[in-house]
């Protein structure tokens, strides 16, 4: 194992042991305090397990986490909702995301745009599209969204205006890159600051671990890199 995981991300296709309570207790027992979960996609899709898992994950039981600098932290569990970009109008997708998470979201929960190629088509939504989506959601939640991705934000932002780059630099970046960390692959707005955190392992790709206690099968997981620590991740979550 090259990097200790501190966060997992799930969608309805992932299986949690024991109706979630048992499985999530094992996840937290492994020192993982952060869960990102798919909430919506496009303008009509809703993840059928997001609300159920939110209620199971968010409790008052502290999670003991050993930070990269050796500090032992006692953290309340954190949850993030993400929207997978479709190919529709950005304000319409933003409205769908907000309508999906609004009944659940509480201050301190995070919100994220999952900015990826759309299936086998390889279509990428533009930087203007992503900014319009984020701006619409930010007007509701009141804080800068988190951006998840690798190829799509890197390639689209490489040709973005300085104004757009400045707008994205105010948002936090969840970097997807499996294997050894390569700072040159971080998209331009975050090249100097570095990512908020790093998904270095997806399913069977990356350095591992590919499986997490309490979950069936493979699981995407993330860690911190560079000057980031778990304490900083916790302090900046949902802000």
C-alpha positions in Angstrom: 0.0 0.0 0.0 1.6 3.2 -1.1 -0.8 5.7 0.4 -3.2 5.4 3.3 -6.8 6.0 2.3 -8.8 8.6 4.2 -11.9 8.9 2.0 -14.0 6.5 0.0 -16.5 7.3 -2.7 -19.6 5.3 -3.5 -22.6 5.0 -5.8 -25.6 2.7 -5.9 -23.6 0.0 -7.6 -21.2 -0.4 -4.7 -22.2 -2.9 -1.9 -21.8 -2.1 1.8 -21.9 -5.0 4.4 -24.8 -5.5 6.8 -27.3 -3.0 5.6 -24.6 -0.2 6.0 -24.4 0.0 9.8 -22.0 -2.9 10.1 -20.1 -2.1 7.0 -19.7 1.6 7.7 -18.5 0.8 11.3 -15.7 -1.2 9.7 -14.9 1.5 7.2 -14.6 4.0 10.0 -12.6 1.5 12.1 -10.0 1.6 9.3 -9.5 5.3 10.0 -11.6 6.6 7.1 -13.8 9.6 8.1 -14.8 11.0 4.7 -17.4 9.6 2.3 -18.3 11.1 -1.1 -21.5 9.7 -2.6 -23.1 10.2 -6.0 -26.4 12.0 -5.7 -27.4 12.8 -9.3 -26.5 12.7 -13.0 -27.8 14.7 -15.9 -31.2 16.2 -15.4 -33.2 13.2 -14.3 -31.1 10.5 -12.6 -31.0 10.1 -8.8 -28.8 7.6 -7.0 -31.3 5.4 -5.2 -29.0 4.7 -2.2 -27.6 8.2 -1.5 -30.2 9.3 1.0 -30.2 6.0 2.9 -26.4 5.9 3.2 -26.2 9.6 4.2 -28.4 8.9 7.2 -26.3 5.8 8.1 -22.9 7.5 7.7 -23.7 10.7 9.6 -23.7 10.0 13.3 -22.1 11.4 16.4 -19.5 8.7 16.8 -16.0 10.0 16.3 -13.6 8.4 13.9 -10.0 7.9 15.0 -7.6 8.9 12.2 -3.9 8.9 12.2 -2.8 11.8 10.0 0.2 11.7 7.7 2.3 13.6 10.2 1.5 11.1 12.9 -1.1 13.2 14.7 -4.0 11.2 16.0 -7.3 12.9 15.3 -10.8 12.3 16.6 -13.1 13.4 13.8 -16.9 13.5 13.3 -17.7 11.7 10.0 -18.0 13.9 6.9 -20.1 13.4 3.8 -20.0 14.9 0.3 -22.7 14.8 -2.4 -21.5 14.8 -6.1 -23.2 15.3 -9.4 -21.9 13.4 -12.5 -22.1 15.8 -15.5 -24.5 14.8 -18.3 -24.7 16.5 -21.6 -27.7 18.8 -20.9 -27.9 22.5 -20.2 -25.8 23.5 -17.2 -28.4 25.4 -15.3 -30.9 22.5 -15.7 -28.4 20.0 -14.3 -27.5 22.3 -11.5 -31.2 22.7 -10.6 -31.6 18.9 -10.6 -28.6 18.5 -8.3 -29.8 21.1 -5.8 -33.3 19.6 -5.8 -31.8 16.2 -5.1 -29.6 17.1 -2.2 -31.6 20.0 -0.6 -33.8 17.7 1.6 -30.6 16.1 3.0 -27.8 18.7 3.0 -26.7 20.2 6.2 -24.0 22.9 6.8 -20.6 21.1 6.8 -21.6 18.7 4.1 -19.7 19.0 0.8 -20.9 19.5 -2.8 -19.0 18.5 -5.9 -19.1 18.4 -9.7 -17.8 15.2 -11.1 -16.4 16.5 -14.4 -15.6 13.5 -16.6 -15.8 12.2 -20.1 -19.4 11.1 -20.8 -19.2 7.3 -21.2 -17.7 5.7 -24.3 -18.4 8.8 -26.3 -15.5 10.6 -24.8 -17.4 13.9 -24.9 -16.2 16.5 -22.4 -18.3 19.4 -21.1 -16.5 22.7 -21.6 -15.0 24.9 -18.9 -17.7 27.4 -19.4 -20.3 24.7 -18.9 -18.7 23.6 -15.7 -18.3 27.1 -14.4 -22.0 27.8 -15.1 -23.0 24.7 -13.3 -20.9 25.5 -10.3 -22.0 29.1 -10.1 -25.7 28.1 -10.1 -25.1 25.6 -7.2 -22.9 28.1 -5.3 -25.7 30.7 -5.4 -27.7 28.2 -3.4 -25.1 26.8 -1.0 -23.0 29.9 -0.5 -19.5 28.3 -0.8 -17.3 27.3 -3.7 -18.0 23.9 -5.1 -15.4 21.1 -5.2 -14.3 19.8 -8.6 -13.5 16.2 -9.3 -11.7 14.9 -12.3 -8.5 14.3 -14.3 -8.5 14.4 -18.1 -11.7 16.6 -18.6 -10.7 19.5 -16.3 -7.1 19.3 -17.4 -7.8 19.4 -21.1 -10.7 21.8 -21.0 -9.0 24.3 -18.6 -5.8 24.2 -20.7 -7.7 26.3 -23.3 -9.7 28.4 -20.8 -9.5 32.2 -20.4 -7.6 33.8 -17.5 -10.9 34.8 -16.0 -12.2 31.3 -16.0 -8.9 30.0 -14.6 -9.2 32.5 -11.8 -12.8 31.4 -11.0 -11.8 27.8 -10.8 -8.8 28.5 -8.6 -11.2 29.6 -5.9 -12.7 26.1 -5.9 -11.2 23.0 -4.3 -9.9 20.2 -6.6 -10.3 16.5 -6.0 -7.7 15.1 -8.3 -8.2 11.7 -10.1 -4.9 10.1 -11.1 -4.1 6.5 -10.5 -0.5 5.5 -9.9 2.4 7.6 -8.7 1.5 11.3 -8.1 2.4 13.5 -11.0 2.0 17.2 -10.3 2.3 18.0 -14.0 -1.1 16.3 -14.5 -2.9 18.6 -12.1 -5.1 21.1 -14.1 -3.7 24.7 -14.4 -5.8 26.4 -11.7 -4.5 24.1 -9.0 -1.0 23.4 -10.3 0.7 25.6 -7.8 -1.5 25.0 -4.7 -1.9 21.3 -5.3 -5.2 19.3 -5.0 -7.5 19.3 -2.0 -7.1 15.6 -2.0 -6.2 12.9 -4.4 -8.1 9.8 -5.7 -5.0 7.7 -6.3 -6.9 4.3 -6.4 -9.9 3.3 -8.4 -11.1 -0.3 -8.5 -8.1 -2.4 -9.5 -6.1 0.6 -10.7 -3.5 2.5 -8.6 -1.2 1.5 -5.8 -3.9 0.1 -3.5 -5.6 -0.8 -1.3 -8.2 -1.8 -3.8 -10.6 -3.1 -1.2 -11.8 -1.4 2.1 -13.0 -3.2 5.2 -16.8 -3.2 5.4 -17.3 -3.0 1.6 -17.9 -5.7 -1.0 -15.5 -5.8 -3.9 -13.3 -3.0 -5.2 -13.7 0.6 -3.9 -12.4 3.9 -5.1 -10.5 5.7 -2.4 -8.5 8.9 -1.8 -5.6 10.2 0.2 -3.8 13.5 0.8 -0.6 14.6 -0.9 2.0 17.4 -0.7 1.3 19.9 2.0 -2.2 18.7 2.6 -3.1 16.8 5.8 -6.2 15.2 7.0 -6.6 18.0 9.5 -6.6 20.5 6.7 -9.0 18.4 4.6 -11.4 18.3 7.6 -11.2 22.0 8.1 -11.8 22.8 4.5 -14.6 20.3 3.9 -17.9 21.9 2.8 -16.5 25.4 2.8 
